[in-house]
């Protein structure tokens, strides 16, 4: 390093530090310093007021450490900050209700807690939390109902599609294909949570080949309905006829029955009494739906033969919006940041829907994805990015961690 | 001011400061990030009263750990000794944002750049210090790497002042510099729209490619929803020296490039030829410059079959030493009158060095800051290689004059200009300001 630059930055550092010290003074008073060493976990005070408690962690030890807040049974972890590396200074915020707790560290993040010390939180139990519980319960109830409504919608649509396809009524089946998929695409992350169901229902040929499983479901049917011409290529550049031939009537019947069976199973699973979703499932589901769009739909790989990607695109966006809507009130209950985040997400949903509307609607039909130019796709992609960035903050915001 | 004021690394200083810009403010989702001000203080201090570190990172590569001041009279990354690596990006501003949205973006970019150029994450604890339930604010690939001489330089394209349909989207049309127009067509142009133009640009230069890419990647991410990448270019080796302390590097023709470039130490020429003066129009651009970017494809497979003597004749310099064909050493002034035994001038009339020379271009010079690139290969199996030409000048006229003069350049047979863009580069940024603030005043 050049000496002159070094000297310059050192001088500047002093100045920067002094200034920022002033700016930050008020905040610093709130934070509770925690000195983490390999064999110690010194929390500078042992009491705090209920609410958001900030711990200012500093690991002066030799290896990675972890800071934990345990309930009074010394077992339940009510808050933790993992991966505090040697030399690192990092703030950790825990939402603590009044009560008795313990603080501890965990050297190398394994084994027994080190430096276990009691920690008391005093003051009023936050009233917000009761409301939040209500909002949280409501979000789960709302989203569960949505998932169930969509699988209920899906069943008869799939039956109709399967019947037409099995009977060789390709014209009817082609007309039904895109709209039948809509309820499924709206709740796809939920279906994906059931391990092997989504692969059976919705795998593309290239995915099935890569995973070495039998290729069944919507996209198998799609390729029969929009059969490739000699010389056409799959989305991975392979010959479309490699290990593929149009289904025989018997095979069609089998694929049709299989799809109905798997969708029925999905419906039974989500309507079972013990089925539920967590808040994070809902919020992460919204994020996952946008990821689906960004990864598969924007590139036109999802509905390779039918070109009906925009139906899936719209359905994913609708499903994400419902999931967002379910947790929106909760996000807004988290203060200004939450309110602003919700407003921003809402605005970006509107912009994305407007962009999609230029190409049709679920009711009137969408143009074939092949008709979009690269510039059109980029404009959609930009808008997906614009929504996905704030949406990716949603889980953290509603969980308050 | 109760805190100890001793740590020696800038990293520590900013880690201590409570200046963390929340990711959301950086995103500018909720209006121009107010929290950015604190960052400005921390990083801004690094620039206050510190002279430009001209010559700091002297020879190539030796400045890996250096941090250049972000704030100053001029933007860094122009007379700063050319770093080894480049990531350059041009952006289109989204149709969904207005003037305030644009200002918010520039503010967020400025705040992030102030930190990144000091070797810091995009926000405090941005890479791994945040919530387990939120994506990290910083993408993380520069963790543990020094500043590596990173400079981030912003520019404004013609599209910012009026879009393709002539619409004045941001109320800036009246402030457009008269000469900020798409460049005229030149001999050898084969421009591709997708590699040309742009409303905004960011030049990130560093001695470590990962650091330069990290900067563009994070600044692009901050812009999502407000501006999107139009085109971008990596450069792996500088082709110009911008300081007398630097060795002259070679371009992909194998010749030393930038021998006669304007150097930071030539302060009179820098003032005369590079910076827009306060007396120039428009006033908001004072202390700034005009940036021309050209992606120049070199047909190197053909070039490599050219005899050494002809290569030297076309360039007008010795391939080994870089000395002009009229004799002397690298830095000897070319003598265009000197004749050889046959009576012909030693330096060919149509040689590159002659046609580009100030004496045939009305004294016009530029500060060149180009980079070599190789972006894989084309469909014919030829390397997609060339020179990503960057020049800074007080007026676009300087580039236009020289480029027109080069119409007769024998090298053109081996060159194809496939990308072109021009930007007005605002003057330096003071702590607490955002880049180009004077334009919006």
Interface residues (C-beta under 8 A of the other chain):
Chain A: X1 X2 X4 X5 X8 X9 X10 X11 X12 X13 X14 X15 X16 X17 X18 X19 X20 X21 X22 X23 X24 X25 X27 X28 X82 X83 X88 X89 X90 X91 X280 X337 X340 X341 X343 X344 X348 X351 X378 X381 X382 X383 X385 X386 X387 X388 X389 X390 X392 X393 X395 X396 X397 X399 X401
Chain B: X1 X2 X3 X5 X6 X7 X8 X9 X10 X12 X13 X14 X15 X16 X17 X18 X19 X22 X23 X24 X27 X29 X30 X38 X41 X42 X43 X44 X45 X46 X47 X48 X50 X53 X56 X57 X58 X62 X63 X64 X65 X66 X67 X68 X69 X94 X96 X118 X125 X128 X129 X130 X131 X132 X133 X134 X135 X221 X224 X225 X226 X228
